[in-house]
């Protein structure tokens, strides 16, 4: 077992839009701790993918946890799948105060997206498949990768 008594620990929020990405993860003096959310039965993933063999689409359920938008009045998912229309896909607030939406998207593609909270704050998905720079260069977009079944 490792003894961390002499190593400084930096706890970084996963919702910090990955501002820590310039830190060297190989630095032996840093320990990275990733925040996770649990339900009673399982780890609660932010993006759930369901493939249907009879269709060329995949039903994806996107989830923004309450911790990301604790006082939000509205949350929208905005991405290239809806031409970045900020009002096209409002998310529904659940009993546990997470926001969710299910979308049917074509398989074999990657989709860039972000969450828009109260029409003023942009947020990334904590567990996106990957992240890419947005065209404005000020932050990353989340990416959902949907592999083709065939």
C-alpha positions as CSV (number, residue, x, y, z in Angstrom):
1,X,0.0,0.0,0.0
2,X,1.3,3.5,-0.9
3,X,1.9,6.1,1.8
4,X,0.7,9.5,0.6
5,X,1.8,11.4,3.7
6,X,4.5,13.3,1.8
7,X,2.7,13.8,-1.5
8,X,0.4,16.8,-1.9
9,X,-3.1,15.8,-3.1
10,X,-5.0,18.1,-5.4
11,X,-8.7,17.5,-5.7
12,X,-10.1,18.9,-8.9
13,X,-13.8,19.1,-9.7
14,X,-14.8,17.2,-12.8
15,X,-17.0,20.1,-13.7
16,X,-14.1,22.6,-14.0
17,X,-14.2,22.2,-17.8
18,X,-11.0,20.3,-17.6
19,X,-8.9,23.3,-16.7
20,X,-6.4,20.9,-15.1
21,X,-5.5,19.4,-18.5
22,X,-2.2,21.4,-18.7
23,X,-1.0,19.8,-15.6
24,X,1.4,16.9,-16.1
25,X,-0.4,13.8,-15.1
26,X,3.0,12.0,-14.9
27,X,4.2,14.3,-12.1
28,X,5.0,12.0,-9.2
29,X,4.0,14.8,-6.8
30,X,0.4,14.9,-7.9
31,X,-2.5,12.5,-7.3
32,X,-5.6,12.9,-9.5
33,X,-8.9,12.1,-7.9
34,X,-12.0,11.8,-10.1
35,X,-15.4,12.5,-8.6
36,X,-18.0,9.8,-9.2
37,X,-21.7,9.6,-8.5
38,X,-23.3,6.4,-7.3
39,X,-26.9,5.2,-7.1
40,X,-27.9,2.4,-4.8
41,X,-27.3,-0.2,-7.5
42,X,-24.6,1.2,-9.8
43,X,-22.4,4.0,-10.9
44,X,-24.5,6.6,-12.6
45,X,-23.1,7.3,-16.0
46,X,-23.9,10.6,-17.6
47,X,-24.4,9.1,-21.1
48,X,-26.2,5.8,-21.6
49,X,-26.2,4.2,-25.1
50,X,-28.8,1.6,-26.3
51,X,-28.3,0.0,-29.7
52,X,-31.1,-1.7,-31.5
53,X,-30.2,-4.3,-34.0
54,X,-33.1,-3.5,-36.3
55,X,-32.3,0.2,-36.6
56,X,-29.4,2.3,-37.7
57,X,-29.8,4.6,-34.8
58,X,-28.8,4.5,-31.2
59,X,-30.9,5.8,-28.3
60,X,-28.7,7.9,-26.1
61,X,-29.8,9.2,-22.7
62,X,-27.8,12.2,-21.6
63,X,-27.8,13.0,-17.9
64,X,-26.6,16.2,-16.2
65,X,-26.3,15.5,-12.5
66,X,-27.9,17.9,-9.9
67,X,-24.4,18.7,-8.7
68,X,-23.6,20.4,-12.1
69,X,-26.7,22.6,-12.0
70,X,-28.1,22.6,-8.4
71,X,-30.3,25.7,-8.8
72,X,-31.0,25.5,-12.5
73,X,-34.4,26.6,-13.9
74,X,-33.7,25.1,-17.3
75,X,-31.1,22.9,-19.1
76,X,-30.8,22.3,-22.8
77,X,-28.5,19.9,-24.6
78,X,-27.0,21.7,-27.6
79,X,-24.8,20.1,-30.3
80,X,-24.1,19.4,-33.9
81,X,-27.0,16.9,-33.9
82,X,-29.5,19.9,-33.6
83,X,-27.3,22.5,-35.5
84,X,-26.4,24.1,-32.1
85,X,-30.0,25.3,-31.7
86,X,-30.1,26.3,-28.0
87,X,-33.8,25.7,-27.7
88,X,-34.2,22.5,-29.7
89,X,-33.7,19.9,-27.0
90,X,-34.8,20.9,-23.5
91,X,-33.9,18.4,-20.8
92,X,-36.4,17.1,-18.3
93,X,-35.8,17.5,-14.5
94,X,-36.1,14.2,-12.7
95,X,-37.2,13.5,-9.2
96,X,-33.6,13.3,-8.0
97,X,-33.1,16.7,-9.7
98,X,-30.8,15.4,-12.4
99,X,-31.7,16.6,-15.9
100,X,-32.1,14.0,-18.7
101,X,-33.0,13.6,-22.3
102,X,-33.0,10.7,-24.7
103,X,-32.2,11.2,-28.4
104,X,-32.0,8.8,-31.3
105,X,-28.8,9.4,-33.2
106,X,-27.2,7.7,-36.2
107,X,-24.7,5.1,-35.5
108,X,-21.1,5.3,-36.8
109,X,-20.7,9.0,-36.0
110,X,-19.3,11.3,-33.3
111,X,-21.4,14.1,-32.0
112,X,-20.1,17.3,-30.3
113,X,-22.4,18.7,-27.6
114,X,-22.6,20.8,-24.4
115,X,-25.2,21.6,-21.8
116,X,-26.7,25.1,-21.5
117,X,-27.9,25.9,-18.0
118,X,-30.4,28.8,-17.6
119,X,-29.4,30.0,-21.1
120,X,-26.2,31.5,-19.7
121,X,-23.8,28.9,-18.5
122,X,-22.2,26.2,-20.7
123,X,-21.2,22.9,-19.1
124,X,-19.5,19.8,-20.4
125,X,-20.4,16.2,-19.8
126,X,-18.3,14.7,-17.0
127,X,-17.9,11.4,-18.7
128,X,-17.9,12.2,-22.4
129,X,-16.2,9.8,-24.7
130,X,-13.7,12.5,-25.5
131,X,-13.3,16.3,-25.8
132,X,-12.4,18.5,-28.7
133,X,-11.6,22.2,-28.8
134,X,-14.5,24.3,-29.9
135,X,-14.1,26.8,-32.8
136,X,-13.9,29.7,-30.4
137,X,-10.9,28.2,-28.6
138,X,-12.1,29.1,-25.1
139,X,-13.2,25.7,-24.0
140,X,-13.8,22.1,-25.1
141,X,-16.9,20.5,-26.5
142,X,-18.0,17.1,-25.2
143,X,-18.1,14.3,-27.7
144,X,-20.4,11.2,-27.8
145,X,-18.9,8.5,-30.0
146,X,-21.5,6.1,-31.4
147,X,-19.9,3.0,-33.0
148,X,-21.7,1.2,-35.8
149,X,-23.0,-2.2,-34.9
150,X,-22.3,-3.6,-38.4
